[in-house]
Amino acid sequence: MAVALAIIAGYWWTSSTNFANLAITIARSLSNSFAGVSPANVPGFIIGQLIGAIAATAISNILFGKSSD
């Protein structure tokens, strides 16, 4: 529930829509709105998302352990 609320808060209070999805980042770079992303900044966003995914996976494995399946 906390994750869902954090994402909802990101959508509600920021124009970035929290960049919770790589497709959003790419789509925002193609838009010409006040909430758009400069195409030059897209690689940085993608690198940040990949680092976040790797960190989340590592922390998840530490907290919950790897499955024995």
HTML snippet that shows the backbone in 3Dmol.js (N, CA, C, O; Angstrom):
<script src="https://3Dmol.org/build/3Dmol-min.js"></script>
<div id="view" style="width:600px;height:400px;position:relative"></div>
<script>
const pdb = `
ATOM      1  N   MET A   1       0.824  -1.179   0.000  1.00  0.00           N
ATOM      2  CA  MET A   1       0.000   0.000   0.000  1.00  0.00           C
ATOM      3  C   MET A   1       0.876   1.254   0.000  1.00  0.00           C
ATOM      4  O   MET A   1       0.525   2.251  -0.631  1.00  0.00           O
ATOM      5  N   ALA A   2       2.003   1.213   0.695  1.00  0.00           N
ATOM      6  CA  ALA A   2       2.885   2.375   0.759  1.00  0.00           C
ATOM      7  C   ALA A   2       3.453   2.704  -0.621  1.00  0.00           C
ATOM      8  O   ALA A   2       3.569   3.876  -0.979  1.00  0.00           O
ATOM      9  N   VAL A   3       3.802   1.692  -1.384  1.00  0.00           N
ATOM     10  CA  VAL A   3       4.343   1.926  -2.731  1.00  0.00           C
ATOM     11  C   VAL A   3       3.277   2.558  -3.612  1.00  0.00           C
ATOM     12  O   VAL A   3       3.552   3.517  -4.334  1.00  0.00           O
ATOM     13  N   ALA A   4       2.087   2.034  -3.556  1.00  0.00           N
ATOM     14  CA  ALA A   4       0.995   2.596  -4.356  1.00  0.00           C
ATOM     15  C   ALA A   4       0.740   4.047  -3.983  1.00  0.00           C
ATOM     16  O   ALA A   4       0.542   4.884  -4.865  1.00  0.00           O
ATOM     17  N   LEU A   5       0.742   4.357  -2.703  1.00  0.00           N
ATOM     18  CA  LEU A   5       0.531   5.735  -2.268  1.00  0.00           C
ATOM     19  C   LEU A   5       1.665   6.650  -2.710  1.00  0.00           C
ATOM     20  O   LEU A   5       1.422   7.806  -3.056  1.00  0.00           O
ATOM     21  N   ALA A   6       2.898   6.155  -2.706  1.00  0.00           N
ATOM     22  CA  ALA A   6       4.031   6.967  -3.165  1.00  0.00           C
ATOM     23  C   ALA A   6       3.897   7.278  -4.653  1.00  0.00           C
ATOM     24  O   ALA A   6       4.178   8.398  -5.080  1.00  0.00           O
ATOM     25  N   ILE A   7       3.476   6.304  -5.435  1.00  0.00           N
ATOM     26  CA  ILE A   7       3.303   6.531  -6.873  1.00  0.00           C
ATOM     27  C   ILE A   7       2.139   7.485  -7.128  1.00  0.00           C
ATOM     28  O   ILE A   7       2.235   8.370  -7.978  1.00  0.00           O
ATOM     29  N   ILE A   8       1.059   7.309  -6.407  1.00  0.00           N
ATOM     30  CA  ILE A   8      -0.079   8.219  -6.556  1.00  0.00           C
ATOM     31  C   ILE A   8       0.341   9.635  -6.190  1.00  0.00           C
ATOM     32  O   ILE A   8      -0.018  10.586  -6.886  1.00  0.00           O
ATOM     33  N   ALA A   9       1.095   9.785  -5.109  1.00  0.00           N
ATOM     34  CA  ALA A   9       1.568  11.117  -4.718  1.00  0.00           C
ATOM     35  C   ALA A   9       2.455  11.709  -5.805  1.00  0.00           C
ATOM     36  O   ALA A   9       2.380  12.906  -6.079  1.00  0.00           O
ATOM     37  N   GLY A  10       3.289  10.890  -6.423  1.00  0.00           N
ATOM     38  CA  GLY A  10       4.130  11.375  -7.509  1.00  0.00           C
ATOM     39  C   GLY A  10       3.314  11.850  -8.690  1.00  0.00           C
ATOM     40  O   GLY A  10       3.647  12.860  -9.309  1.00  0.00           O
ATOM     41  N   TYR A  11       2.251  11.137  -9.011  1.00  0.00           N
ATOM     42  CA  TYR A  11       1.381  11.551 -10.109  1.00  0.00           C
ATOM     43  C   TYR A  11       0.602  12.814  -9.758  1.00  0.00           C
ATOM     44  O   TYR A  11       0.424  13.701 -10.593  1.00  0.00           O
ATOM     45  N   TRP A  12       0.150  12.880  -8.531  1.00  0.00           N
ATOM     46  CA  TRP A  12      -0.731  13.961  -8.130  1.00  0.00           C
ATOM     47  C   TRP A  12       0.009  15.287  -7.954  1.00  0.00           C
ATOM     48  O   TRP A  12      -0.481  16.327  -8.394  1.00  0.00           O
ATOM     49  N   TRP A  13       1.190  15.264  -7.312  1.00  0.00           N
ATOM     50  CA  TRP A  13       1.841  16.512  -6.933  1.00  0.00           C
ATOM     51  C   TRP A  13       3.013  16.926  -7.816  1.00  0.00           C
ATOM     52  O   TRP A  13       3.590  17.991  -7.596  1.00  0.00           O
ATOM     53  N   THR A  14       3.372  16.135  -8.785  1.00  0.00           N
ATOM     54  CA  THR A  14       4.464  16.548  -9.674  1.00  0.00           C
ATOM     55  C   THR A  14       4.037  16.419 -11.119  1.00  0.00           C
ATOM     56  O   THR A  14       3.195  15.588 -11.460  1.00  0.00           O
ATOM     57  N   SER A  15       4.614  17.235 -11.951  1.00  0.00           N
ATOM     58  CA  SER A  15       4.306  17.145 -13.375  1.00  0.00           C
ATOM     59  C   SER A  15       5.112  16.045 -14.053  1.00  0.00           C
ATOM     60  O   SER A  15       4.855  15.710 -15.210  1.00  0.00           O
ATOM     61  N   SER A  16       6.078  15.485 -13.345  1.00  0.00           N
ATOM     62  CA  SER A  16       6.936  14.468 -13.947  1.00  0.00           C
ATOM     63  C   SER A  16       6.286  13.098 -13.987  1.00  0.00           C
ATOM     64  O   SER A  16       6.814  12.195 -14.637  1.00  0.00           O
ATOM     65  N   THR A  17       5.180  12.915 -13.329  1.00  0.00           N
ATOM     66  CA  THR A  17       4.512  11.629 -13.123  1.00  0.00           C
ATOM     67  C   THR A  17       5.480  10.591 -12.569  1.00  0.00           C
ATOM     68  O   THR A  17       5.342   9.394 -12.818  1.00  0.00           O
ATOM     69  N   ASN A  18       6.446  11.068 -11.824  1.00  0.00           N
ATOM     70  CA  ASN A  18       7.356  10.206 -11.076  1.00  0.00           C
ATOM     71  C   ASN A  18       8.288   9.380 -11.961  1.00  0.00           C
ATOM     72  O   ASN A  18       9.116   8.632 -11.442  1.00  0.00           O
ATOM     73  N   PHE A  19       8.173   9.497 -13.276  1.00  0.00           N
ATOM     74  CA  PHE A  19       8.996   8.730 -14.201  1.00  0.00           C
ATOM     75  C   PHE A  19       9.114   7.273 -13.746  1.00  0.00           C
ATOM     76  O   PHE A  19      10.193   6.680 -13.760  1.00  0.00           O
ATOM     77  N   ALA A  20       7.972   6.720 -13.344  1.00  0.00           N
ATOM     78  CA  ALA A  20       7.946   5.361 -12.830  1.00  0.00           C
ATOM     79  C   ALA A  20       8.086   4.321 -13.926  1.00  0.00           C
ATOM     80  O   ALA A  20       8.159   3.126 -13.640  1.00  0.00           O
ATOM     81  N   ASN A  21       8.123   4.750 -15.153  1.00  0.00           N
ATOM     82  CA  ASN A  21       8.153   3.824 -16.267  1.00  0.00           C
ATOM     83  C   ASN A  21       9.073   4.404 -17.341  1.00  0.00           C
ATOM     84  O   ASN A  21       9.025   5.601 -17.624  1.00  0.00           O
ATOM     85  N   LEU A  22       9.892   3.572 -17.925  1.00  0.00           N
ATOM     86  CA  LEU A  22      10.809   4.017 -18.980  1.00  0.00           C
ATOM     87  C   LEU A  22      10.051   4.601 -20.166  1.00  0.00           C
ATOM     88  O   LEU A  22      10.520   5.550 -20.794  1.00  0.00           O
ATOM     89  N   ALA A  23       8.888   4.045 -20.475  1.00  0.00           N
ATOM     90  CA  ALA A  23       8.083   4.555 -21.586  1.00  0.00           C
ATOM     91  C   ALA A  23       7.641   5.994 -21.331  1.00  0.00           C
ATOM     92  O   ALA A  23       7.556   6.791 -22.266  1.00  0.00           O
ATOM     93  N   ILE A  24       7.358   6.333 -20.066  1.00  0.00           N
ATOM     94  CA  ILE A  24       6.972   7.699 -19.728  1.00  0.00           C
ATOM     95  C   ILE A  24       8.128   8.648 -20.003  1.00  0.00           C
ATOM     96  O   ILE A  24       7.923   9.731 -20.550  1.00  0.00           O
ATOM     97  N   THR A  25       9.327   8.258 -19.635  1.00  0.00           N
ATOM     98  CA  THR A  25      10.503   9.092 -19.876  1.00  0.00           C
ATOM     99  C   THR A  25      10.673   9.365 -21.369  1.00  0.00           C
ATOM    100  O   THR A  25      10.887  10.506 -21.777  1.00  0.00           O
ATOM    101  N   ILE A  26      10.577   8.326 -22.170  1.00  0.00           N
ATOM    102  CA  ILE A  26      10.757   8.486 -23.614  1.00  0.00           C
ATOM    103  C   ILE A  26       9.613   9.320 -24.197  1.00  0.00           C
ATOM    104  O   ILE A  26       9.850  10.198 -25.028  1.00  0.00           O
ATOM    105  N   ALA A  27       8.393   9.057 -23.775  1.00  0.00           N
ATOM    106  CA  ALA A  27       7.253   9.818 -24.287  1.00  0.00           C
ATOM    107  C   ALA A  27       7.352  11.287 -23.909  1.00  0.00           C
ATOM    108  O   ALA A  27       7.039  12.157 -24.722  1.00  0.00           O
ATOM    109  N   ARG A  28       7.785  11.573 -22.685  1.00  0.00           N
ATOM    110  CA  ARG A  28       7.927  12.972 -22.263  1.00  0.00           C
ATOM    111  C   ARG A  28       9.006  13.696 -23.059  1.00  0.00           C
ATOM    112  O   ARG A  28       8.937  14.914 -23.225  1.00  0.00           O
ATOM    113  N   SER A  29       9.993  12.971 -23.548  1.00  0.00           N
ATOM    114  CA  SER A  29      11.031  13.620 -24.355  1.00  0.00           C
ATOM    115  C   SER A  29      10.495  13.976 -25.739  1.00  0.00           C
ATOM    116  O   SER A  29      11.065  14.825 -26.423  1.00  0.00           O
ATOM    117  N   LEU A  30       9.413  13.338 -26.152  1.00  0.00           N
ATOM    118  CA  LEU A  30       8.825  13.601 -27.460  1.00  0.00           C
ATOM    119  C   LEU A  30       7.713  14.643 -27.403  1.00  0.00           C
ATOM    120  O   LEU A  30       7.243  15.108 -28.442  1.00  0.00           O
ATOM    121  N   SER A  31       7.291  15.014 -26.190  1.00  0.00           N
ATOM    122  CA  SER A  31       6.206  15.983 -26.060  1.00  0.00           C
ATOM    123  C   SER A  31       6.774  17.400 -26.013  1.00  0.00           C
ATOM    124  O   SER A  31       7.953  17.608 -25.727  1.00  0.00           O
ATOM    125  N   ASN A  32       5.919  18.350 -26.298  1.00  0.00           N
ATOM    126  CA  ASN A  32       6.322  19.748 -26.280  1.00  0.00           C
ATOM    127  C   ASN A  32       5.497  20.486 -25.234  1.00  0.00           C
ATOM    128  O   ASN A  32       4.931  21.544 -25.511  1.00  0.00           O
ATOM    129  N   SER A  33       5.432  19.921 -24.030  1.00  0.00           N
ATOM    130  CA  SER A  33       4.641  20.526 -22.968  1.00  0.00           C
ATOM    131  C   SER A  33       5.566  21.042 -21.870  1.00  0.00           C
ATOM    132  O   SER A  33       6.773  20.801 -21.893  1.00  0.00           O
ATOM    133  N   PHE A  34       4.984  21.753 -20.911  1.00  0.00           N
ATOM    134  CA  PHE A  34       5.782  22.272 -19.792  1.00  0.00           C
ATOM    135  C   PHE A  34       6.378  21.148 -18.959  1.00  0.00           C
ATOM    136  O   PHE A  34       7.367  21.358 -18.257  1.00  0.00           O
ATOM    137  N   ALA A  35       5.795  19.962 -19.027  1.00  0.00           N
ATOM    138  CA  ALA A  35       6.269  18.826 -18.245  1.00  0.00           C
ATOM    139  C   ALA A  35       7.177  17.914 -19.059  1.00  0.00           C
ATOM    140  O   ALA A  35       7.515  16.816 -18.616  1.00  0.00           O
ATOM    141  N   GLY A  36       7.568  18.355 -20.231  1.00  0.00           N
ATOM    142  CA  GLY A  36       8.409  17.530 -21.082  1.00  0.00           C
ATOM    143  C   GLY A  36       9.821  17.392 -20.540  1.00  0.00           C
ATOM    144  O   GLY A  36      10.227  18.103 -19.621  1.00  0.00           O
ATOM    145  N   VAL A  37      10.547  16.476 -21.122  1.00  0.00           N
ATOM    146  CA  VAL A  37      11.939  16.228 -20.745  1.00  0.00           C
ATOM    147  C   VAL A  37      12.792  16.520 -21.969  1.00  0.00           C
ATOM    148  O   VAL A  37      12.467  16.093 -23.076  1.00  0.00           O
ATOM    149  N   SER A  38      13.859  17.232 -21.772  1.00  0.00           N
ATOM    150  CA  SER A  38      14.772  17.492 -22.876  1.00  0.00           C
ATOM    151  C   SER A  38      15.362  16.171 -23.363  1.00  0.00           C
ATOM    152  O   SER A  38      15.803  15.363 -22.546  1.00  0.00           O
ATOM    153  N   PRO A  39      15.379  15.931 -24.675  1.00  0.00           N
ATOM    154  CA  PRO A  39      15.953  14.685 -25.178  1.00  0.00           C
ATOM    155  C   PRO A  39      17.397  14.453 -24.711  1.00  0.00           C
ATOM    156  O   PRO A  39      17.834  13.309 -24.594  1.00  0.00           O
ATOM    157  N   ALA A  40      18.123  15.523 -24.447  1.00  0.00           N
ATOM    158  CA  ALA A  40      19.494  15.383 -23.959  1.00  0.00           C
ATOM    159  C   ALA A  40      19.546  14.794 -22.551  1.00  0.00           C
ATOM    160  O   ALA A  40      20.567  14.234 -22.151  1.00  0.00           O
ATOM    161  N   ASN A  41      18.453  14.917 -21.798  1.00  0.00           N
ATOM    162  CA  ASN A  41      18.417  14.403 -20.424  1.00  0.00           C
ATOM    163  C   ASN A  41      17.926  12.965 -20.319  1.00  0.00           C
ATOM    164  O   ASN A  41      18.030  12.354 -19.256  1.00  0.00           O
ATOM    165  N   VAL A  42      17.395  12.420 -21.401  1.00  0.00           N
ATOM    166  CA  VAL A  42      16.836  11.072 -21.363  1.00  0.00           C
ATOM    167  C   VAL A  42      17.868  10.019 -20.954  1.00  0.00           C
ATOM    168  O   VAL A  42      17.544   9.171 -20.122  1.00  0.00           O
ATOM    169  N   PRO A  43      19.094  10.025 -21.493  1.00  0.00           N
ATOM    170  CA  PRO A  43      20.063   9.009 -21.051  1.00  0.00           C
ATOM    171  C   PRO A  43      20.312   9.029 -19.533  1.00  0.00           C
ATOM    172  O   PRO A  43      20.469   7.975 -18.916  1.00  0.00           O
ATOM    173  N   GLY A  44      20.347  10.213 -18.944  1.00  0.00           N
ATOM    174  CA  GLY A  44      20.530  10.312 -17.491  1.00  0.00           C
ATOM    175  C   GLY A  44      19.372   9.700 -16.728  1.00  0.00           C
ATOM    176  O   GLY A  44      19.574   9.003 -15.734  1.00  0.00           O
ATOM    177  N   PHE A  45      18.141   9.964 -17.197  1.00  0.00           N
ATOM    178  CA  PHE A  45      16.969   9.371 -16.563  1.00  0.00           C
ATOM    179  C   PHE A  45      17.011   7.851 -16.677  1.00  0.00           C
ATOM    180  O   PHE A  45      16.728   7.145 -15.710  1.00  0.00           O
ATOM    181  N   ILE A  46      17.361   7.351 -17.854  1.00  0.00           N
ATOM    182  CA  ILE A  46      17.398   5.898 -18.054  1.00  0.00           C
ATOM    183  C   ILE A  46      18.465   5.260 -17.179  1.00  0.00           C
ATOM    184  O   ILE A  46      18.229   4.209 -16.582  1.00  0.00           O
ATOM    185  N   ILE A  47      19.633   5.880 -17.096  1.00  0.00           N
ATOM    186  CA  ILE A  47      20.702   5.358 -16.227  1.00  0.00           C
ATOM    187  C   ILE A  47      20.230   5.360 -14.771  1.00  0.00           C
ATOM    188  O   ILE A  47      20.465   4.398 -14.040  1.00  0.00           O
ATOM    189  N   GLY A  48      19.565   6.439 -14.351  1.00  0.00           N
ATOM    190  CA  GLY A  48      19.038   6.507 -12.989  1.00  0.00           C
ATOM    191  C   GLY A  48      18.011   5.425 -12.712  1.00  0.00           C
ATOM    192  O   GLY A  48      17.997   4.842 -11.628  1.00  0.00           O
ATOM    193  N   GLN A  49      17.145   5.151 -13.693  1.00  0.00           N
ATOM    194  CA  GLN A  49      16.151   4.100 -13.522  1.00  0.00           C
ATOM    195  C   GLN A  49      16.809   2.725 -13.428  1.00  0.00           C
ATOM    196  O   GLN A  49      16.385   1.886 -12.634  1.00  0.00           O
ATOM    197  N   LEU A  50      17.836   2.495 -14.230  1.00  0.00           N
ATOM    198  CA  LEU A  50      18.542   1.211 -14.159  1.00  0.00           C
ATOM    199  C   LEU A  50      19.266   1.047 -12.825  1.00  0.00           C
ATOM    200  O   LEU A  50      19.245  -0.033 -12.235  1.00  0.00           O
ATOM    201  N   ILE A  51      19.904   2.110 -12.351  1.00  0.00           N
ATOM    202  CA  ILE A  51      20.568   2.047 -11.043  1.00  0.00           C
ATOM    203  C   ILE A  51      19.550   1.774  -9.940  1.00  0.00           C
ATOM    204  O   ILE A  51      19.806   0.984  -9.032  1.00  0.00           O
ATOM    205  N   GLY A  52      18.392   2.432 -10.026  1.00  0.00           N
ATOM    206  CA  GLY A  52      17.334   2.198  -9.045  1.00  0.00           C
ATOM    207  C   GLY A  52      16.822   0.769  -9.075  1.00  0.00           C
ATOM    208  O   GLY A  52      16.564   0.179  -8.026  1.00  0.00           O
ATOM    209  N   ALA A  53      16.671   0.205 -10.272  1.00  0.00           N
ATOM    210  CA  ALA A  53      16.205  -1.177 -10.392  1.00  0.00           C
ATOM    211  C   ALA A  53      17.222  -2.150  -9.810  1.00  0.00           C
ATOM    212  O   ALA A  53      16.851  -3.102  -9.123  1.00  0.00           O
ATOM    213  N   ILE A  54      18.500  -1.915 -10.081  1.00  0.00           N
ATOM    214  CA  ILE A  54      19.557  -2.788  -9.540  1.00  0.00           C
ATOM    215  C   ILE A  54      19.607  -2.675  -8.016  1.00  0.00           C
ATOM    216  O   ILE A  54      19.725  -3.682  -7.318  1.00  0.00           O
ATOM    217  N   ALA A  55      19.517  -1.452  -7.507  1.00  0.00           N
ATOM    218  CA  ALA A  55      19.544  -1.253  -6.051  1.00  0.00           C
ATOM    219  C   ALA A  55      18.328  -1.905  -5.391  1.00  0.00           C
ATOM    220  O   ALA A  55      18.455  -2.535  -4.341  1.00  0.00           O
ATOM    221  N   ALA A  56      17.150  -1.756  -6.004  1.00  0.00           N
ATOM    222  CA  ALA A  56      15.939  -2.371  -5.439  1.00  0.00           C
ATOM    223  C   ALA A  56      16.048  -3.889  -5.421  1.00  0.00           C
ATOM    224  O   ALA A  56      15.623  -4.533  -4.462  1.00  0.00           O
ATOM    225  N   THR A  57      16.618  -4.464  -6.481  1.00  0.00           N
ATOM    226  CA  THR A  57      16.796  -5.916  -6.528  1.00  0.00           C
ATOM    227  C   THR A  57      17.762  -6.378  -5.445  1.00  0.00           C
ATOM    228  O   THR A  57      17.511  -7.371  -4.761  1.00  0.00           O
ATOM    229  N   ALA A  58      18.866  -5.654  -5.292  1.00  0.00           N
ATOM    230  CA  ALA A  58      19.855  -6.026  -4.270  1.00  0.00           C
ATOM    231  C   ALA A  58      19.267  -5.922  -2.863  1.00  0.00           C
ATOM    232  O   ALA A  58      19.453  -6.822  -2.044  1.00  0.00           O
ATOM    233  N   ILE A  59      18.570  -4.845  -2.585  1.00  0.00           N
ATOM    234  CA  ILE A  59      17.978  -4.660  -1.258  1.00  0.00           C
ATOM    235  C   ILE A  59      16.893  -5.708  -1.009  1.00  0.00           C
ATOM    236  O   ILE A  59      16.772  -6.227   0.100  1.00  0.00           O
ATOM    237  N   SER A  60      16.108  -6.016  -2.041  1.00  0.00           N
ATOM    238  CA  SER A  60      15.086  -7.049  -1.905  1.00  0.00           C
ATOM    239  C   SER A  60      15.713  -8.389  -1.569  1.00  0.00           C
ATOM    240  O   SER A  60      15.212  -9.117  -0.711  1.00  0.00           O
ATOM    241  N   ASN A  61      16.809  -8.718  -2.243  1.00  0.00           N
ATOM    242  CA  ASN A  61      17.490  -9.991  -1.961  1.00  0.00           C
ATOM    243  C   ASN A  61      18.060 -10.017  -0.545  1.00  0.00           C
ATOM    244  O   ASN A  61      18.047 -11.061   0.108  1.00  0.00           O
ATOM    245  N   ILE A  62      18.548  -8.900  -0.075  1.00  0.00           N
ATOM    246  CA  ILE A  62      19.073  -8.825   1.299  1.00  0.00           C
ATOM    247  C   ILE A  62      17.941  -8.999   2.307  1.00  0.00           C
ATOM    248  O   ILE A  62      18.065  -9.761   3.266  1.00  0.00           O
ATOM    249  N   LEU A  63      16.840  -8.290   2.084  1.00  0.00           N
ATOM    250  CA  LEU A  63      15.739  -8.317   3.043  1.00  0.00           C
ATOM    251  C   LEU A  63      14.961  -9.625   3.024  1.00  0.00           C
ATOM    252  O   LEU A  63      14.568 -10.126   4.077  1.00  0.00           O
ATOM    253  N   PHE A  64      14.741 -10.171   1.865  1.00  0.00           N
ATOM    254  CA  PHE A  64      13.856 -11.337   1.751  1.00  0.00           C
ATOM    255  C   PHE A  64      14.586 -12.621   1.369  1.00  0.00           C
ATOM    256  O   PHE A  64      13.994 -13.699   1.402  1.00  0.00           O
ATOM    257  N   GLY A  65      15.839 -12.521   1.013  1.00  0.00           N
ATOM    258  CA  GLY A  65      16.602 -13.699   0.622  1.00  0.00           C
ATOM    259  C   GLY A  65      16.188 -14.218  -0.744  1.00  0.00           C
ATOM    260  O   GLY A  65      15.094 -13.936  -1.233  1.00  0.00           O
ATOM    261  N   LYS A  66      17.064 -14.960  -1.330  1.00  0.00           N
ATOM    262  CA  LYS A  66      16.760 -15.530  -2.635  1.00  0.00           C
ATOM    263  C   LYS A  66      15.875 -16.749  -2.468  1.00  0.00           C
ATOM    264  O   LYS A  66      15.987 -17.483  -1.486  1.00  0.00           O
ATOM    265  N   SER A  67      15.000 -16.959  -3.426  1.00  0.00           N
ATOM    266  CA  SER A  67      14.095 -18.095  -3.412  1.00  0.00           C
ATOM    267  C   SER A  67      14.874 -19.383  -3.645  1.00  0.00           C
ATOM    268  O   SER A  67      15.834 -19.390  -4.416  1.00  0.00           O
ATOM    269  N   SER A  68      14.484 -20.454  -3.003  1.00  0.00           N
ATOM    270  CA  SER A  68      15.182 -21.730  -3.164  1.00  0.00           C
ATOM    271  C   SER A  68      14.588 -22.548  -4.299  1.00  0.00           C
ATOM    272  O   SER A  68      14.955 -23.710  -4.474  1.00  0.00           O
ATOM    273  N   ASP A  69      13.681 -21.971  -5.071  1.00  0.00           N
ATOM    274  CA  ASP A  69      13.042 -22.691  -6.184  1.00  0.00           C
ATOM    275  C   ASP A  69      14.015 -22.958  -7.290  1.00  0.00           C
ATOM    276  O   ASP A  69      13.650 -23.553  -8.303  1.00  0.00           O
TER     277      ASP A  69
END
`;
const viewer = $3Dmol.createViewer("view");
viewer.addModel(pdb, "pdb");
viewer.setStyle({}, {cartoon: {color: "spectrum"}});
viewer.zoomTo();
viewer.render();
</script>
